[in-house]
Amino acid sequence: MLHNSSLQKVIEKASAELKKIPSIKPPEWSKYCKTGMHKERPPVALDWWYARSASILRKIYLLGPIGTEKLRRKYGGRKNRGHKPEHVYKGSGSIIRKILQQLEASGLIEKANRKGHKGRMVTAKGRSFLDKLR
């Protein structure tokens, strides 16, 4: 199990490597969108798309085969609703779907083809990509 600081370093290294892959790039609308209904503002970091891509790739590596809905729960959070009680909301499904499509186009993940399993799983290329970063 990795600690927070070493986990953050792995995701930073992976995001730097993902920037080099031409099929992974943020869409034009990513500058203005929030990452979920529970957020009040868009991300401050300019290259947040690559960090989220690296994080999703790592989640698929650890938990795969995993689908969009479970990833939405992983990237969700609590919304501050003023004096009303907080509620937990899911993260943005559009962002997760686009990242999954880009990772699939780059050959790092693939759709699970096992019987009874849905979602995406890491390919051998994706596994070696993440193993080299440690």
N, C-alpha and C positions, 0 to 999 in steps of 0.2 A: 504494500500500500504506500502510495506516495504522499508526502506531506504537502501542505498548501504551497509553500515556496517552491519546492521542486516540481510540483504539478504546474504551477504558473510558468516556470521556465520551459517545461516541455511544450506547453501550449504556445508560448512565445516563439520557440524554435520552429514548431510545426507551422504557425501562421507565416513566419518568414519564408519557409520553404514553399508553402501554398501560393505565395505571391508570385513565385517563379513559374507556376503552371498556368498556361494561357487560358484554359477552359474555366478557371475559377476567377471570377471578377465580379465586383458588386454591380447590381443594376443601377440605373440612373436614379430611381426612386428611393434607393437605400439611404440617401443623404437626409431625407426628410421624415422617414418613418420611425415609429417607436418599435421596440422589440416585443411589446406585448401590451395588452389592455391595462395591466397593472402599473405600467410606467407612465410618468407624467411628461417626460421629454425624450427626444431621440438621444442616442449615445453620443458622448462627447468625443471619443476617439475617432479619428478619421478612418482608420483601418480596422474597424470593429468587425467588418464582414469576414475578414480572414481569421480573426481570433474565434469568432463563432463557428466558422467552418472547421477549424482545428479542434475545437471543443466537441462538436458534433461527431467528427471522425473518431475522436477518442471514446466518446460514449458508445458508438456503434461497435468499436473494437472490444470494449468491455462487456456490453450488454446484448450485442446482436444475436440473432436478428431482432431488430427493433423498428417500429413504425413511427409515423408522424405524430400520432396522438400521444404516445408515451413520451416522445421528445418534447411535445408541447407542454406536458405536465412537468418535465424536468426543468424547462426554461421559463416556467411561470413564476408567480409570486403573489404576495399580498398587496392589495390596493388600499391606500389610505382614502377613506371615504368621508373624511371630516368627523363629525360627531357620531356617525353611524358605525356599527361594528365593521371590522375589516373582513374582506372576502378574499379567497384565493382564486386567481384567474390564471388561465393557461397562457403560454407564450404565443407569439405570432406563428400561425401555421404557414403563411405564405413565405416567410423568410426561411423556415425550416425546409419546406418543399423545394424552393429554389436552390438552396445549398445542397440538398440531397441529389437533385438533378445534376448540379455541377460536379459534385464528387463522383457521381456515377459516370458522367461523360469523361472524366479524367481517368477512370479505371481504378479508383481507389476503393469503391464499394460497388456492390451489385445487389439486385433483388434476390431475396431468398428463394431458392427453388426446391427446398425440402418440403415434403408433404406435411401439411398442417402448420407450417411456419409462414408467417407473413412478415413483411418489412424488408429492411436492408441489412446486409452483412458485409464485413470487410473482405476484400479480395487478398490474394497473396501479395500483390503489389502494395496494397494499403497497409498490410501487416508489416512488411519489411520497411515501408516508409516510416511508420511509427517506431519500430524497433531500433532503427538507426539513430533516432533522436535522443534516446535515453542515455 
